[in-house]
């Protein structure tokens, strides 16, 4: 029978997506499910999991509120006559550094017949996430039972001995699929430390997870500042990734925090106005960005901050027109269009390409191999770098186009090419981490590594660490955009208790541009919404992300403080000096 609180509204959603099998090698290495939670994995069955109305994808990022209620489970592939048990655990309680209560049993359902999950015995009701510190892994386990079993609920949830319990019951081995969970609304009426993130791990024992991403963006709770006596409200929209890829989501969260800090300052300086930030979660996906733009257009926003991904900005801007869309970090050259409604706080790729080429040249004009992700960012950066490096007299000997699963093969192929330098042009941190680990395992392969701004990422060191101590991360140099002033970094860290992320500074300045533009328009009697020909073109100031001034197309005009080098030492980023902007 079903336990109380079961989300019946997911019945229709559960059958809308086909089964997809995850890359378990990457997942197990990154999250260390084996041996922390179980001893081994297999792939003898398959199932789908939906939290609320969201199908989960390996590597997805969810908010903690997403897992406040038990998921809907559908076993889609199983043995004839098979009977299954499902467990959900927290092996990191109260913190991963000191898991004194390992494992905490969150949920147990036994004697599930074939693919009929509701036929099972809900032996231990779903308790939801407990407050704690550090990155927690919530692990969902599906075991095949040898037969129908009478199972007595444990007397306590804490210190549940999962491995021994499974062994005693004669159950089998798992395959693991992780989903990241960033801090968000608290699932229960208890305190939650917002300084930390939580990791939700779907360890699908004797199963693989089927996953999908919804094209309907989720609304994030509004951030509001009311000034006493103020009669006018300035509503700013934002469209950013708060779920989906863990790399994107961490950047989206940082950008929203930067906007909130800016609005706090702007509200203090403009007492006659109230301020509202209304956001949608687009996961950096084009279809979600289109839908998000349509939603924000109906909310009375004066302008929108987003996206951080070029493909999402390209998809959203025309839907949002004539309302201004200003991106913290979308860099594709395809977004340089005179007279449209798009502005950006980071220079386009044609500038970064030249900076990156000069950075690679600094140690000698040696042959280079290029790894390129076939999307707006990756292809644009790779093409621009290739042209700039050739103009400097260098040669690109090898170019490898990535797929979601070819990181190991790409490392092997690049090693065979014999190139002493490799340039990475892509967004996918998990792929990059696997490439670095695979490359380190190849005798004699230790090239100089370079990458664009995407690889200055808060998630990359953790992903690399999951593959072991021997990687090529310490060989990587990144051409990152200006990472913000020291004072802003300190303020961000104190306000959020989170490691600083550069997207916050650019988002802070984007909010400043929007509000300054709106106030200038309001004084001139122009329409409430900020359009492309409005005052932001005239805005110029020194911001926390550097000098802010736009050209006629809405592109940030770069200078010698627009880019900085970043390296990694002992899995920690080291921000270096500014990189000179070369002439065209």
C-alpha positions as CSV (number, residue, x, y, z in Angstrom):
1,X,0.0,0.0,0.0
2,X,1.1,3.6,-0.5
3,X,2.4,5.7,2.4
4,X,1.0,9.0,3.3
5,X,2.2,12.0,1.2
6,X,2.5,9.9,-2.0
7,X,2.7,12.2,-5.1
8,X,0.0,10.8,-7.3
9,X,0.3,13.8,-9.7
10,X,3.4,12.3,-11.3
11,X,1.5,9.4,-12.8
12,X,1.3,11.0,-16.3
13,X,4.9,12.4,-16.2
14,X,6.5,9.1,-15.4
15,X,5.6,7.5,-18.8
16,X,6.5,10.5,-21.0
17,X,10.2,9.6,-21.4
18,X,12.1,6.7,-22.9
19,X,14.7,4.8,-20.9
20,X,18.2,6.2,-21.0
21,X,21.2,4.3,-19.6
22,X,23.8,6.3,-17.7
23,X,27.6,6.2,-17.9
24,X,28.2,4.5,-14.6
25,X,31.9,4.5,-14.9
26,X,32.1,8.3,-14.5
27,X,29.4,8.3,-11.8
28,X,30.9,5.7,-9.6
29,X,34.3,7.3,-9.8
30,X,33.0,10.8,-9.0
31,X,30.7,9.9,-6.2
32,X,32.5,6.9,-4.7
33,X,29.3,4.9,-4.2
34,X,31.5,1.8,-4.2
35,X,32.7,1.0,-1.6
36,X,31.1,3.7,0.6
37,X,27.5,2.5,0.1
38,X,27.6,-0.8,-1.7
39,X,30.4,-3.3,-2.6
40,X,29.6,-3.7,-6.3
41,X,27.1,-2.9,-9.1
42,X,25.3,-4.7,-11.9
43,X,22.8,-3.9,-14.6
44,X,20.1,-6.5,-14.5
45,X,17.1,-4.2,-14.4
46,X,16.0,-0.6,-15.1
47,X,13.7,1.9,-13.5
48,X,12.6,5.5,-13.6
49,X,12.4,8.0,-10.7
50,X,10.4,11.2,-10.5
51,X,10.7,13.6,-7.6
52,X,7.7,15.8,-7.6
53,X,7.2,16.4,-11.3
54,X,10.8,16.1,-12.3
55,X,12.3,13.1,-14.0
56,X,15.9,12.7,-12.9
57,X,19.0,12.6,-15.1
58,X,22.5,11.4,-14.2
59,X,24.3,14.5,-13.2
60,X,21.1,16.6,-12.7
61,X,21.1,19.3,-10.1
62,X,18.0,19.5,-7.9
63,X,17.0,21.7,-5.0
64,X,16.7,20.2,-1.6
65,X,13.0,21.0,-1.8
66,X,12.7,18.7,-4.8
67,X,13.3,15.7,-2.6
68,X,11.1,16.7,0.2
69,X,8.5,14.1,-0.8
70,X,9.0,10.5,-1.8
71,X,9.7,9.9,-5.5
72,X,7.5,8.0,-7.9
73,X,9.2,4.8,-9.0
74,X,8.5,2.8,-12.1
75,X,10.5,-0.4,-12.7
76,X,10.7,-0.6,-16.5
77,X,12.9,-3.7,-16.9
78,X,13.0,-6.7,-14.6
79,X,13.4,-10.4,-14.4
80,X,10.2,-12.5,-15.1
81,X,8.6,-13.0,-11.7
82,X,11.1,-10.7,-10.1
83,X,10.4,-9.3,-6.6
84,X,12.3,-6.1,-5.5
85,X,13.1,-3.9,-2.5
86,X,13.8,-0.2,-2.7
87,X,15.8,1.7,-0.1
88,X,16.8,5.3,0.2
89,X,19.7,6.3,2.5
90,X,21.9,9.2,3.6
91,X,25.5,7.8,4.2
92,X,26.9,11.3,5.1
93,X,25.0,12.2,8.2
94,X,25.7,14.6,9.9
95,X,28.6,15.5,7.6
96,X,30.6,13.6,5.1
97,X,33.8,14.4,7.1
98,X,32.3,12.8,10.2
99,X,29.4,10.5,9.2
100,X,28.7,9.3,12.7
101,X,25.1,8.1,11.8
102,X,26.1,6.3,8.5
103,X,23.7,5.1,7.0
104,X,20.5,7.0,7.8
105,X,17.5,5.0,6.4
106,X,15.2,7.5,4.6
107,X,12.8,5.0,3.0
108,X,12.2,1.3,2.5
109,X,9.7,-0.5,0.3
110,X,9.8,-4.3,0.1
111,X,8.2,-7.1,-2.0
112,X,7.6,-5.0,-5.1
113,X,6.1,-7.3,-7.8
114,X,7.6,-7.1,-11.2
115,X,6.9,-3.5,-12.5
116,X,4.1,-2.7,-10.1
117,X,5.8,-0.5,-7.5
118,X,2.5,0.2,-5.6
119,X,2.2,-3.5,-4.8
120,X,5.1,-3.3,-2.4
121,X,5.1,-3.1,1.4
122,X,6.0,0.4,2.6
123,X,8.0,-0.9,5.5
124,X,9.6,2.4,6.5
125,X,7.8,5.6,5.5
126,X,9.6,8.3,3.6
127,X,11.2,10.8,6.1
128,X,12.7,13.3,3.6
129,X,16.1,15.0,3.9
130,X,17.5,15.8,7.4
131,X,19.5,19.0,8.0
132,X,23.2,18.6,8.0
133,X,26.5,20.0,6.8
134,X,28.7,19.3,3.8
135,X,27.8,17.5,0.6
136,X,25.4,14.7,1.4
137,X,24.6,11.8,-0.9
138,X,21.0,10.6,-0.8
139,X,21.2,7.1,-2.3
140,X,18.3,5.3,-3.8
141,X,18.7,1.5,-4.0
142,X,16.7,-1.1,-5.8
143,X,17.5,-4.7,-4.9
144,X,16.2,-7.9,-6.4
145,X,14.9,-10.2,-3.7
146,X,15.4,-14.0,-4.0
147,X,11.7,-14.4,-3.1
148,X,8.9,-12.8,-1.1
149,X,10.3,-11.9,2.3
150,X,8.8,-10.9,5.7
151,X,10.9,-7.9,6.7
152,X,10.7,-6.3,10.2
153,X,11.3,-2.5,10.3
154,X,14.5,-1.5,12.0
155,X,14.1,0.1,15.5
156,X,15.9,3.2,14.4
157,X,16.9,5.0,11.1
158,X,20.4,6.0,12.1
159,X,23.4,3.7,11.7
160,X,21.5,1.3,9.3
161,X,24.0,-1.3,8.1
162,X,23.1,-1.4,4.5
163,X,25.8,-3.8,3.2
164,X,25.2,-6.3,6.0
165,X,21.4,-6.0,5.7
166,X,21.6,-6.7,1.9
167,X,23.9,-9.6,2.5
168,X,21.7,-11.1,5.2
169,X,18.6,-10.8,2.9
170,X,20.4,-12.4,-0.1
171,X,20.1,-9.3,-2.3
172,X,22.2,-8.4,-5.3
173,X,24.6,-5.7,-6.5
174,X,23.9,-2.1,-7.8
175,X,24.6,0.4,-10.6
176,X,24.9,4.0,-9.5
177,X,23.6,7.2,-11.0
178,X,24.2,10.5,-9.1
179,X,22.1,13.7,-9.2
180,X,23.4,16.8,-7.5
181,X,21.2,18.8,-5.1
182,X,22.0,22.4,-4.5
183,X,20.8,24.3,-1.4
184,X,17.3,25.6,-1.7
185,X,14.0,25.8,0.2
186,X,14.0,23.5,3.2
187,X,11.9,20.4,2.7
188,X,10.8,20.4,6.3
189,X,10.2,22.9,9.1
190,X,13.8,22.5,10.4
191,X,16.9,24.7,9.9
192,X,19.2,24.0,7.0
193,X,22.7,25.3,6.5
194,X,22.5,27.3,3.3
195,X,26.3,27.4,3.2
196,X,26.5,23.9,1.9
197,X,25.2,21.8,-1.0
198,X,23.7,18.4,-0.8
199,X,24.3,15.5,-3.3
200,X,21.4,13.2,-4.2
201,X,22.7,9.9,-5.4
202,X,20.4,7.5,-7.2
203,X,22.2,4.3,-6.6
204,X,20.0,2.0,-8.6
205,X,20.8,-1.4,-7.4
206,X,20.3,-4.1,-10.1
207,X,18.9,-1.2,-12.2
208,X,19.8,1.8,-14.4
209,X,17.9,5.1,-14.2
210,X,15.9,6.5,-17.0
211,X,15.9,10.3,-17.1
212,X,14.7,13.4,-18.9
213,X,14.7,17.1,-18.6
214,X,11.4,19.1,-18.6
215,X,11.1,21.9,-21.1
216,X,8.8,23.8,-18.8
217,X,11.1,25.8,-16.5
218,X,10.5,25.9,-12.8
219,X,9.8,29.2,-11.0
220,X,12.2,30.1,-8.2
221,X,10.8,32.0,-5.2
222,X,10.9,35.8,-5.7
223,X,13.5,37.9,-3.9
224,X,11.8,41.2,-2.7
225,X,13.0,44.4,-1.1
226,X,10.4,46.9,0.0
227,X,11.3,50.4,0.9
228,X,8.9,52.1,3.3
229,X,6.6,54.5,1.5
230,X,7.8,53.5,-2.0
231,X,5.0,53.4,-4.6
232,X,6.9,52.1,-7.6
233,X,8.2,48.6,-8.0
234,X,11.1,47.7,-10.3
235,X,10.8,44.0,-11.2
236,X,13.9,42.3,-12.7
237,X,13.6,38.9,-14.3
238,X,16.3,36.3,-14.4
239,X,16.6,33.1,-16.4
240,X,19.5,30.9,-15.1
241,X,20.3,27.3,-14.5
242,X,19.4,26.1,-11.0
243,X,19.2,22.5,-11.9
244,X,20.4,20.2,-14.7
245,X,24.1,20.0,-15.2
246,X,25.9,20.4,-11.9
247,X,28.4,22.8,-13.5
248,X,25.8,25.0,-14.9
249,X,23.6,25.0,-11.8
250,X,26.4,26.1,-9.5
251,X,27.1,29.0,-11.8
252,X,23.4,29.9,-11.9
253,X,23.1,29.9,-8.1
254,X,26.2,32.2,-7.9
255,X,24.7,34.6,-10.5
256,X,21.4,34.9,-8.6
257,X,23.3,35.7,-5.4
258,X,25.2,38.4,-7.2
259,X,22.0,39.9,-8.5
260,X,20.5,39.9,-5.0
261,X,23.6,41.7,-3.6
262,X,23.3,44.4,-6.3
263,X,19.6,44.9,-5.7
264,X,20.3,45.3,-2.0
265,X,22.7,48.2,-2.8
266,X,20.3,49.7,-5.4
267,X,17.3,49.6,-3.0
268,X,19.4,51.4,-0.4
269,X,20.4,54.1,-2.9
270,X,16.8,54.5,-4.4
271,X,14.4,54.7,-1.5
272,X,11.5,55.6,-3.7
273,X,11.4,52.1,-5.3
274,X,10.7,48.6,-4.3
275,X,12.7,45.8,-6.0
276,X,11.6,42.3,-7.0
277,X,13.8,39.6,-8.6
278,X,11.7,36.9,-10.3
279,X,13.5,33.9,-11.7
280,X,13.0,30.8,-13.8
281,X,15.2,27.7,-13.9
282,X,16.1,27.0,-17.5
283,X,18.9,24.5,-17.0
284,X,20.9,26.2,-19.7
285,X,18.7,24.4,-22.3
286,X,17.4,26.2,-25.4
287,X,13.8,24.9,-25.2
288,X,13.6,25.8,-21.5
289,X,15.1,29.2,-22.2
290,X,12.4,29.9,-24.8
291,X,9.7,28.9,-22.4
292,X,11.2,30.9,-19.6
293,X,11.4,34.0,-21.7
294,X,7.7,33.7,-22.5
295,X,6.9,33.3,-18.8
296,X,9.0,36.3,-17.8
297,X,7.5,38.5,-20.5
298,X,4.1,38.1,-18.8
299,X,5.3,39.1,-15.4
300,X,5.9,42.8,-16.0
301,X,9.7,42.7,-15.8
302,X,11.6,45.8,-16.9
303,X,14.5,43.6,-18.1
304,X,15.9,40.2,-17.7
305,X,19.4,38.9,-16.6
306,X,20.4,35.7,-18.3
307,X,21.5,33.3,-19.7
308,X,25.0,32.1,-18.7
309,X,25.0,29.7,-21.7
310,X,25.2,31.0,-25.2
311,X,22.8,28.5,-26.7
312,X,20.1,29.5,-24.1
313,X,20.7,33.2,-24.8
314,X,20.3,32.7,-28.5
315,X,17.1,30.8,-28.0
316,X,15.6,33.3,-25.5
317,X,16.4,36.8,-26.8
318,X,14.0,36.9,-29.7
319,X,11.1,35.5,-27.6
320,X,11.8,38.2,-25.0
321,X,12.1,41.1,-27.5
322,X,11.7,44.0,-27.2
323,X,12.6,43.6,-23.5
324,X,16.3,43.7,-22.9
325,X,18.2,40.5,-22.1
326,X,21.6,41.0,-20.5
327,X,23.9,38.1,-20.0
328,X,26.6,37.8,-17.3
329,X,28.7,35.3,-19.4
330,X,27.3,34.2,-22.7
331,X,30.2,34.7,-25.1
332,X,29.2,33.3,-28.5
333,X,30.0,35.5,-31.5
334,X,26.6,34.7,-32.9
335,X,25.1,37.0,-30.2
336,X,26.8,40.1,-31.7
337,X,23.9,41.7,-33.6
338,X,23.4,45.4,-34.0
339,X,20.0,46.7,-32.9
340,X,18.7,43.6,-31.1
341,X,17.7,43.4,-27.4
342,X,20.8,41.5,-26.2
343,X,23.7,42.9,-24.0
344,X,26.4,41.1,-22.2
345,X,28.9,41.7,-19.4
346,X,31.6,39.3,-20.8
347,X,33.4,40.0,-24.1
348,X,32.5,37.7,-27.1
349,X,34.6,34.7,-28.0
350,X,36.5,36.4,-30.8
351,X,38.4,38.3,-28.1
352,X,38.9,35.3,-25.8
353,X,40.1,33.3,-28.8
354,X,43.0,35.7,-29.3
355,X,43.8,35.9,-25.6
356,X,43.9,32.1,-25.5
357,X,46.1,31.9,-28.6
358,X,48.6,34.3,-27.1
359,X,48.5,32.3,-23.8
360,X,49.3,29.1,-25.7
361,X,52.0,30.9,-27.7
362,X,53.8,32.1,-24.6
363,X,55.7,28.8,-24.1
364,X,56.5,28.5,-27.8
365,X,54.7,28.0,-31.1
366,X,54.4,24.2,-30.8
367,X,51.8,22.0,-32.6
368,X,48.4,22.0,-30.8
369,X,45.5,19.5,-30.5
370,X,42.0,20.9,-30.0
371,X,39.1,19.2,-28.2
372,X,35.8,20.9,-29.2
373,X,32.3,20.4,-28.0
374,X,29.9,20.9,-31.0
375,X,27.8,23.7,-29.5
376,X,27.7,27.5,-29.8
377,X,30.3,28.0,-27.1
378,X,32.7,25.2,-27.9
379,X,32.6,25.5,-31.7
380,X,32.9,29.3,-31.6
381,X,35.9,29.3,-29.2
382,X,37.7,26.4,-31.1
383,X,37.2,28.1,-34.5
384,X,38.4,31.5,-33.2
385,X,41.4,30.0,-31.4
386,X,42.4,28.0,-34.5
387,X,42.3,31.1,-36.7
388,X,44.2,33.2,-34.1
389,X,46.9,30.6,-33.4
390,X,47.5,30.1,-37.1
391,X,47.8,33.9,-37.6
392,X,50.5,33.9,-34.9
393,X,52.4,31.2,-36.9
394,X,51.2,28.1,-35.0
395,X,49.7,24.9,-36.3
396,X,46.7,22.9,-35.1
397,X,47.6,19.3,-35.8
398,X,44.6,17.4,-34.4
399,X,41.0,18.3,-33.8
400,X,38.7,16.0,-31.8
401,X,34.9,16.6,-31.6
402,X,33.5,15.4,-28.3
403,X,30.5,13.1,-27.7
404,X,29.0,12.5,-24.2
405,X,31.0,9.2,-23.8
406,X,34.3,9.6,-25.7
407,X,36.5,11.3,-23.1
408,X,38.7,8.2,-22.6
409,X,39.0,7.6,-26.4
410,X,39.8,11.3,-27.0
411,X,42.6,11.1,-24.5
412,X,44.0,8.1,-26.2
413,X,43.7,9.6,-29.6
414,X,45.3,12.9,-28.5
415,X,48.2,11.0,-26.9
416,X,48.8,9.1,-30.2
417,X,48.9,12.4,-32.1
418,X,52.0,13.4,-30.1
419,X,50.9,17.0,-29.7
420,X,52.7,18.8,-26.8
421,X,49.8,21.2,-26.2
422,X,46.0,20.6,-26.0
423,X,43.3,23.2,-26.0
424,X,39.8,22.3,-24.6
425,X,36.8,24.2,-25.9
426,X,33.7,22.9,-24.1
427,X,31.3,23.3,-21.2
428,X,31.0,19.7,-19.9
429,X,33.1,19.5,-16.7
430,X,32.4,15.8,-16.2
431,X,33.8,15.0,-19.6
432,X,36.9,17.2,-18.9
433,X,37.5,15.5,-15.6
434,X,37.4,12.1,-17.2
435,X,39.6,13.2,-20.0
436,X,42.2,14.5,-17.5
437,X,42.1,11.3,-15.5
438,X,42.3,9.1,-18.6
439,X,45.2,11.2,-20.0
440,X,47.2,10.8,-16.7
441,X,47.0,7.0,-17.1
442,X,48.7,7.1,-20.5
443,X,52.5,6.7,-20.2
444,X,54.4,9.6,-21.6
445,X,51.3,11.8,-22.1
446,X,51.7,15.0,-20.2
447,X,50.9,17.9,-22.5
448,X,50.4,21.6,-21.6
449,X,46.6,22.0,-21.3
450,X,44.6,25.1,-21.9
451,X,40.9,26.0,-21.8
452,X,38.5,28.8,-22.1
453,X,36.5,30.4,-19.3
454,X,34.1,27.4,-18.9
455,X,36.8,25.4,-17.1
456,X,37.2,27.9,-14.3
457,X,34.4,26.1,-12.6
458,X,33.4,25.5,-8.9
459,X,32.6,21.9,-9.7
460,X,35.7,20.8,-11.8
461,X,38.1,20.1,-8.9
462,X,35.5,17.9,-7.1
463,X,34.8,15.9,-10.3
464,X,38.5,15.5,-10.9
465,X,39.0,14.3,-7.3
466,X,36.5,11.6,-7.8
467,X,38.8,9.9,-10.3
468,X,41.7,9.6,-7.9
469,X,44.9,11.6,-7.2
470,X,46.6,11.1,-10.5
471,X,45.1,13.5,-13.1
472,X,46.3,16.3,-15.4
473,X,44.5,19.1,-13.7
474,X,47.7,20.7,-12.5
475,X,48.7,21.0,-16.2
476,X,45.6,23.1,-17.0
477,X,45.7,26.9,-17.6
478,X,42.4,28.7,-18.2
479,X,41.8,32.0,-19.8
480,X,39.0,33.2,-17.5
481,X,37.1,36.5,-17.6
482,X,37.8,39.1,-14.9
483,X,37.0,37.3,-11.6
484,X,35.8,40.4,-9.7
485,X,37.4,42.7,-7.2
486,X,38.8,41.4,-3.9
487,X,36.3,43.5,-1.9
488,X,33.4,41.9,-3.8
489,X,34.7,38.4,-3.4
490,X,35.0,39.0,0.3
491,X,31.5,40.4,0.5
492,X,30.0,37.5,-1.5
493,X,31.7,34.9,0.7
494,X,30.4,36.6,3.9
495,X,26.9,36.9,2.5
496,X,26.5,33.4,1.1
497,X,29.0,31.3,3.1
498,X,29.8,29.8,-0.3
499,X,33.0,29.6,-2.3
500,X,33.2,32.6,-4.7
501,X,32.2,32.1,-8.3
502,X,33.0,34.7,-11.0
503,X,29.5,34.7,-12.5
504,X,28.4,36.5,-9.3
505,X,30.4,39.7,-10.2
506,X,29.1,39.9,-13.7
507,X,25.6,39.3,-12.6
508,X,26.0,42.0,-10.0
509,X,27.0,44.5,-12.7
510,X,24.3,43.3,-15.0
511,X,21.7,44.2,-12.4
512,X,23.3,47.6,-11.9
513,X,23.1,48.2,-15.7
514,X,19.4,47.2,-15.9
515,X,18.4,49.4,-13.0
516,X,20.4,52.4,-14.1
517,X,18.9,52.1,-17.5
518,X,15.4,51.8,-16.2
519,X,15.8,54.9,-14.0
520,X,17.2,56.9,-16.9
521,X,14.3,55.8,-19.1
522,X,11.7,56.5,-16.4
523,X,13.0,60.1,-16.0
524,X,12.7,60.5,-19.8
525,X,9.2,59.2,-19.9
526,X,10.1,56.2,-22.0
527,X,8.3,52.8,-21.8
528,X,8.6,50.8,-18.6
529,X,10.4,47.9,-20.2
530,X,14.0,48.5,-21.3
531,X,14.4,48.0,-25.0
532,X,17.5,47.7,-27.1
533,X,17.7,51.4,-28.0
534,X,17.3,52.5,-24.4
535,X,19.7,54.0,-21.9
536,X,21.9,50.9,-21.1
537,X,23.9,51.7,-24.3
538,X,24.9,54.9,-22.5
539,X,25.8,53.3,-19.2
540,X,29.5,53.4,-18.3
541,X,31.0,52.7,-14.9
542,X,33.7,50.7,-13.2
543,X,32.0,47.7,-11.8
544,X,33.0,44.8,-9.6
545,X,33.7,42.7,-12.7
546,X,35.8,45.5,-14.4
547,X,35.1,48.4,-16.6
548,X,31.5,48.4,-18.0
549,X,30.9,50.0,-21.4
550,X,29.0,48.7,-24.4
551,X,29.5,49.1,-28.1
552,X,26.6,49.7,-30.5
553,X,25.8,46.0,-30.6
554,X,25.5,45.7,-26.8
555,X,28.8,43.8,-26.5
556,X,31.0,44.7,-23.6
557,X,34.1,46.6,-24.8
558,X,37.1,44.6,-23.6
559,X,40.3,45.9,-22.3
560,X,43.5,44.7,-20.6
561,X,41.5,43.8,-17.4
562,X,38.9,41.7,-19.1
563,X,40.7,38.3,-18.8
564,X,42.7,36.6,-16.1
565,X,44.7,33.3,-16.0
566,X,43.6,30.5,-13.7
567,X,45.6,27.4,-12.8
568,X,44.9,24.6,-10.4
569,X,47.2,23.4,-7.6
570,X,46.2,20.6,-5.1
571,X,42.7,20.7,-6.6
572,X,42.3,24.4,-5.8
573,X,42.0,27.2,-8.3
574,X,44.8,29.9,-8.4
575,X,43.7,33.1,-10.0
576,X,46.6,34.8,-11.7
577,X,47.3,38.1,-13.3
578,X,45.4,39.9,-16.1
579,X,46.0,38.7,-19.7
580,X,46.8,41.4,-22.2
581,X,44.2,41.9,-25.0
582,X,46.0,41.4,-28.3
583,X,45.2,43.5,-31.4
584,X,42.9,42.0,-34.0
